[in-house]
């Protein structure tokens, strides 16, 4: 009976496959923009403290509460608009007028 163990790639083939995989992970051709001289001469970006972001988020609290308070008004307005749209769902021309128009078109032909 033959040994049915799966065959593994030799170490050199594994290394070649890994190298091909790693080189294929780069950006596509043309995706990299060249660095301009002005960008090289510019000072590095200055990072700011995260406390500034925390302060901005804390000051946004009242705005969020104000939006939540207006949510009920917006929901009521949306319901009224939906009801109005449903009422407009009927025919644009009443049946009597439609019949009169169809008779007029038929008499022209």
NORPE-V183132 format. One record per backbone hydrogen bond with DSSP energy under -0.5 kcal/mol. NH is the residue of the N-H (numbers start at 0). CO is the residue of the C=O. Records with the same first field share a line. If there is no record, write none. Layout:
BEGIN
NH = CO + CO
END
This chain:
BEGIN
3 = 1
13 = 9
14 = 10
15 = 11
16 = 12
17 = 13
18 = 14
19 = 15
20 = 16
21 = 17
22 = 18
23 = 19
24 = 21
25 = 22
30 = 27
35 = 33
39 = 35
40 = 36
41 = 37
46 = 44
51 = 48
52 = 48
53 = 49
54 = 50
55 = 51
56 = 52
57 = 53
58 = 54
59 = 55
60 = 57
63 = 59
64 = 60
65 = 61
66 = 62
67 = 63
68 = 64
69 = 65
70 = 67
71 = 68
73 = 69
74 = 70
75 = 71
76 = 72
77 = 73
78 = 74
79 = 75
80 = 76
81 = 77
82 = 78
83 = 79
84 = 80
85 = 81
86 = 82
87 = 83
88 = 85
89 = 86
97 = 93
98 = 94
99 = 95
100 = 96
101 = 97
102 = 98
103 = 99
104 = 100
105 = 101
106 = 102
107 = 103
108 = 104
END
